[in-house]
Amino acid sequence: MRSSTVRTAAVRLPKRFPVGTRFVIEGRGGRVRLRYLEFPDGRQIVLPAEAGSRTRPRRLRRTAGRK
């Protein structure tokens, strides 16, 4: 069986997954190193290891009257 791995930030995930799909989290020392989806046919979609790597940093909102 041949497995393929997709490593791209532009992957659109399906709304539904086939039966047997696994969500795998690998880590060490309390830190997540690798997250991926593994489909029953062996394909893998690598997901960002940390939330910060998949979202843009938020801007701090300044409130009126604060300097």
C-alpha positions in Angstrom: 0.0 0.0 0.0 1.4 3.4 -0.9 0.8 6.3 1.4 0.9 9.9 0.3 1.3 13.0 2.6 -0.1 16.4 1.8 1.8 19.3 3.4 0.2 22.5 2.5 -1.6 25.3 4.3 -4.2 25.6 1.5 -5.8 22.2 2.0 -9.5 22.4 2.3 -10.8 19.7 4.6 -14.0 17.9 3.8 -17.1 18.4 5.9 -17.4 14.7 6.4 -14.7 12.0 6.7 -14.8 8.4 5.7 -15.3 5.8 8.4 -11.9 4.8 9.7 -10.2 8.2 9.4 -7.9 9.0 12.3 -6.8 12.3 13.8 -3.2 11.8 15.0 -1.4 14.0 17.5 2.3 13.4 18.1 4.2 15.2 20.8 6.9 15.1 23.4 7.3 17.0 26.7 3.9 18.5 26.6 4.4 20.1 23.2 2.6 19.1 20.0 5.1 18.4 17.2 2.9 16.9 14.5 -0.9 16.7 13.8 -2.4 14.9 10.8 -5.4 13.2 9.4 -4.9 9.6 8.3 -7.5 8.3 5.9 -8.3 4.5 5.6 -6.5 4.4 2.2 -3.3 5.5 3.8 -3.3 9.2 2.6 -2.3 11.8 5.2 -3.0 15.5 5.5 -0.6 17.2 7.8 -2.2 20.0 9.9 -0.4 22.9 11.6 1.2 21.7 14.9 0.1 24.9 16.8 -2.9 27.1 16.5 -0.6 30.2 16.1 0.8 28.8 12.9 -2.6 28.6 11.2 -4.0 32.0 12.1 -2.9 35.5 11.7 -1.8 37.3 14.8 -4.6 39.5 16.3 -4.2 43.2 16.4 -4.6 44.7 19.8 -7.6 46.9 20.0 -7.0 50.3 21.5 -9.8 51.7 23.6 -10.8 55.3 23.4 -9.2 57.5 26.0 -6.2 55.2 26.6 -2.8 56.3 25.5 
